[in-house]
Amino acid sequence: MWGVQLLLVNAYILYKTTHLIMWKKDKKSLISHYDFHHQIALAWLLGNDGSPTNNQPAKKQKIQDSMASDCSTTSTKARRVNDSTLDPHSGVL
């Protein structure tokens, strides 16, 4: 979550910089940091068209279903991680 918050802050700084320097917009026309976060959260939750994002296209859904079935058919477990497996000289991992 820290990384996501850092990306959002950097995105706002980029938004503000490009509008002020490149596009010569007035500082009063920019949205606040809170409104910027709010708009991004709404876009994540509702998508660009305002509908919920759980309605995925059929092609994307088929790909996800095939990936899930591939993962469920393999029954091999990962090795256990402990101090002896992480040893740089005699460990297996």
ABEGO torsion letter per residue (X at the ends): XAAAAAAAAAAAAAAAAAAAAAAGBBAAABBBAAAAAAAAAAAAAAEAAGBBAABBBAAAAAAAAAAAAAAAABABBBBBBBAAAABAAABAX
